[in-house]
């Protein structure tokens, strides 16, 4: 079975936009302290559990490359195609 290509190329002139999309695709794991603070908050204020669940095993792990403009994006695509034979 051929592995699924989960490489993503994000092209946008705004750094914040590129970073936000990357954060959606590759969420950072919460630290134990952050989880403890969330649990304490939920207990103190009788807050509901968060609606967004942690990443499940069936969601692929993405490889993200970012470019600030189209020309830079084309260069990254060409390098990927010519390099290891992967397509971003």
Backbone torsions as a table, in degrees:
resi	resn	phi	psi	omega
1	UNK	NA	130.6	180.0
2	UNK	-77.6	131.1	179.1
3	UNK	-66.7	149.4	-179.1
4	UNK	-76.2	134.6	176.9
5	UNK	-81.7	113.9	-179.2
6	UNK	-112.7	25.2	176.7
7	UNK	-76.6	135.7	-179.0
8	UNK	-128.0	134.0	174.9
9	UNK	-109.5	119.5	-180.0
10	UNK	-102.4	122.4	178.8
11	UNK	-121.7	118.5	176.1
12	UNK	-161.6	147.7	-179.0
13	UNK	-79.5	-11.5	179.5
14	UNK	-99.0	119.3	179.5
15	UNK	-57.8	-40.6	-178.3
16	UNK	-62.4	-39.3	179.2
17	UNK	-64.1	-46.7	179.1
18	UNK	-60.0	-43.8	-179.7
19	UNK	-65.8	-39.3	179.2
20	UNK	-64.4	-42.7	178.9
21	UNK	-65.0	-41.0	177.6
22	UNK	-62.4	-40.1	179.1
23	UNK	-63.3	-34.8	177.4
24	UNK	-68.2	-43.0	-177.3
25	UNK	-76.1	-34.4	-178.2
26	UNK	-128.8	77.0	-178.3
27	UNK	-67.0	142.5	177.0
28	UNK	-78.9	139.0	178.7
29	UNK	-71.4	140.8	177.9
30	UNK	-73.5	141.6	177.9
31	UNK	-77.1	165.5	179.4
32	UNK	-61.7	-38.2	178.3
33	UNK	-63.0	-42.5	178.5
34	UNK	-63.2	-40.3	177.9
35	UNK	-64.9	-40.7	178.5
36	UNK	-64.3	-40.9	178.0
37	UNK	-64.4	-43.8	177.8
38	UNK	-60.3	-44.6	179.2
39	UNK	-63.4	-41.8	178.5
40	UNK	-63.7	-42.8	177.8
41	UNK	-59.9	-45.2	-179.4
42	UNK	-62.6	-38.3	178.7
43	UNK	-70.3	-44.7	-177.5
44	UNK	-66.5	-40.4	-173.2
45	UNK	-109.6	12.8	178.7
46	UNK	48.5	43.4	-178.9
47	UNK	-83.2	146.9	177.4
48	UNK	-69.9	159.8	175.6
49	UNK	-63.8	150.9	179.6
50	UNK	-60.6	147.3	180.0
51	UNK	-75.9	-28.1	-177.7
52	UNK	-88.0	118.7	-179.8
53	UNK	-83.8	163.3	176.6
54	UNK	-68.7	161.0	-178.3
55	UNK	-61.9	132.3	179.1
56	UNK	-94.3	159.6	-176.7
57	UNK	-61.4	-23.1	-177.0
58	UNK	-82.8	-3.0	176.2
59	UNK	-88.6	128.3	-175.8
60	UNK	-67.5	157.4	174.2
61	UNK	-91.8	123.4	-176.3
62	UNK	-93.5	148.1	168.9
63	UNK	-107.0	123.5	-173.6
64	UNK	-115.4	130.5	169.3
65	UNK	-117.5	147.1	-177.6
66	UNK	-127.0	144.6	176.3
67	UNK	-136.3	145.2	-177.3
68	UNK	-90.0	-8.6	176.9
69	UNK	-156.6	171.3	-176.1
70	UNK	-63.4	-39.2	-179.6
71	UNK	-65.0	-41.5	177.1
72	UNK	-64.0	-38.0	177.8
73	UNK	-63.8	-43.6	178.1
74	UNK	-61.1	-41.9	179.2
75	UNK	-60.9	-43.7	178.9
76	UNK	-64.7	-38.7	178.4
77	UNK	-64.8	-45.5	179.3
78	UNK	-60.5	-44.0	179.3
79	UNK	-61.9	-40.0	-180.0
80	UNK	-66.8	-42.7	-179.4
81	UNK	-66.8	-44.4	-178.4
82	UNK	-74.3	-28.6	-175.4
83	UNK	-72.6	-106.6	-172.5
84	UNK	-85.6	7.2	179.0
85	UNK	82.0	10.6	178.3
86	UNK	-90.5	148.1	175.1
87	UNK	-112.3	123.0	178.8
88	UNK	-73.5	NA	NA
